[in-house]
């Protein structure tokens, strides 16, 4: 039953403080978030790097994090490919001393559809396992990518709403945070050949995704015709941000180490370190 509060009753309510998972309200417990970018724009590896930083409590691109459990649910790659990529990433970490995080979990599943009843039940099973294996830490679920997780068209409002309803049920039932990894739509140009960029509206598919999201992190290739290693990270949507976020962060990806290096940012935060190095320590 829905409770009706008077103004006085509403203002008298008290809740425990929510510990920020990424500082400045960029990532809060229980929220729904999205990392979006074009194909081959390093968004999957950015989400894996974020998962590692959250599971260890290390800084992510200069932002402070709070240690939590992470569960990466990969839908696009085979298990051998995912294992190879994770091994490559982990093998070049200099500060682990062989002590890998025990609260970082992985699965690969190429056929599940999360806008169906069956898919929801299967996801509940594995989320419950992840939660039980790290019961003292909040869980961040990373689903990569979501276009495979939806039966039907990603532009179909009805199917996307069913998907989001199921995700919301998971968030509520297990008190988890969700990060979705998704694609932007195909590049469009005007009659003069200039690229038309509509910011958050460039997300592929139903607008319901943007209506749902708390924080949107967008990655865009800056050198698509050369090495494809330089990307720009922006935050088009940040519902809970407590102060202004950087308008953009330029990253250079190391293809051998699979690590991002901050090249420059247009705004300093209290925890930002010197650019030109990995910012995960």
C-alpha positions, -999 to +999 in steps of 0.1 A: +000+000+000+013+035-009+020+057+021+008+093+020+030+118+039+023+153+050+051+178+044+061+177+081+062+138+081+082+138+049+108+162+062+111+142+094+121+110+076+157+099+081+176+075+060+212+061+064+237+079+043+245+062+010+283+058+005+293+070-029+308+043-050+325+070-072+329+104-056+308+134-063+277+114-068+290+099-101+280+064-090+257+058-060+244+025-046+212+012-061+213+034-092+210+025-129+238+037-151+251+034-187+284+034-205+277+042-242+299+045-273+303+034-308+317+000-318+354-005-309+355+026-287+370+008-257+337+010-237+339-027-226+374-023-214+365+009-197+338-010-178+362-038-169+387-012-156+360+004-136+350-030-122+386-036-111+389-001-095+356-006-076+365-041-064+399-028-050+388+007-039+415+022-062+410+055-080+393+054-114+406+080-138+415+101-108+381+098-091+380+082-056+360+050-053+346+030-024+354-007-024+325-030-034+319-063-052+315-063-090+299-088-113+307-085-150+281-103-171+295-105-207+271-113-235+292-107-266+324-126-261+331-163-257+345-175-224+380-182-238+381-147-253+369-131-221+395-151-201+422-140-225+413-104-222+411-105-184+444-123-181+460-096-203+446-068-182+455-084-149+490-095-159+502-059-163+490-046-129+519-035-110+504-030-075+486-063-068+517-083-057+498-114-067+468-105-044+439-104-069+406-092-056+382-119-044+351-098-048+353-095-086+331-119-105+325-128-141+301-148-164+297-152-201+262-160-216+255-153-252+218-163-255+200-150-225+172-124-231+166-102-200+132-088-212+117-123-208+105-141-177+129-169-182+159-146-186+149-127-155+148-159-134+182-170-148+197-136-140+183-137-104+200-170-099+235-158-108+231-124-091+221-143-059+253-164-062+274-133-066+258-115-037+263-146-015+300-149-024+307-114-011+279-107+014+296-079+032+300-057+002+275-039-021+273-055-056+277-036-089+263-056-118+278-047-152+259-060-182+278-058-215+263-052-241+226-048-237+215-050-273+221-088-272+202-091-239+169-079-255+146-101-276+132-080-304+143-046-315+163-023-292+141+006-306+109-011-294+097+009-264+076-021-251+105-046-252+130-021-237+105-012-209+101-049-200+139-052-199+142-021-176+114-034-154+133-066-149+165-047-142+147-025-117+133-056-100+168-070-096+180-037-082+152-037-056+153-074-047+191-076-042+199-040-034+225-037-062+238-011-086+236-017-124+258-004-152+247-012-187+272-011-216+255+000-249+261+014-284+255+047-300+236+048-332+252+052-366+269+085-373+247+110-392+258+140-412+241+172-424+240+184-460+275+199-456+290+167-443+293+178-407+286+152-380+253+157-362+259+150-325+229+152-301+248+142-269+228+117-248+203+113-276+229+095-297+222+063-277+209+035-300+174+024-295+144+035-273+145+068-255+133+049-224+169+040-218+178+077-213+148+083-192+159+055-169+195+063-164+211+081-134+246+085-148+256+083-184+293+079-194+299+084-231+331+074-249+340+087-283+369+078-305+391+108-313+413+090-339+389+067-357+409+067-389+444+060-374+454+041-342+419+041-326+435+045-292+425+081-282+390+085-267+370+113-251+350+105-220+321+127-211+292+127-187+261+139-205+238+128-177+247+128-140+215+131-119+232+129-085+264+149-091+271+172-062+292+196-082+303+202-118+320+172-134+347+176-161+332+184-194+356+159-209+385+136-201+408+125-229+422+090-226+449+071-244+445+033-244+476+011-242+467-019-265+493-042-248+484-034-212+447-027-219+449+003-195+437+039-200+460+069-194+445+103-188+460+126-213+441+157-203+410+170-186+394+204-188+387+205-150+406+196-119+388+178-091+401+174-055+414+139-063+426+143-098+463+134-102+488+145-128+479+135-163+500+112-184+499+082-161+474+055-151+450+068-125+440+036-107+463+036-077 
